[in-house]
């Protein structure tokens, strides 16, 4: 299951230093429908590419946004020159199926 989308980078207000991109709701619906073993916090394992940087991580459900959120670690933001509010082109592959 692969997706490509562009979304703005935002900082989690509850605890500074954590930055996320929200997965579009229509993709979240597709991801939710796939049967999988339950993981802590409802996490779903994914492989992500932003620009020339690829890594494995997890997306997490966020009931306030009605979707999943994808954390973007500092090393990725620095390597790709991404800052808060920037639109980020994401290639995401769900590997937790």
Helices and strands as residue ranges (DSSP letters): E 2-11, E 19-22, H 25-33, G 40-42, E 44-50, E 53-62, E 67-71, H 74-80, E 87-94
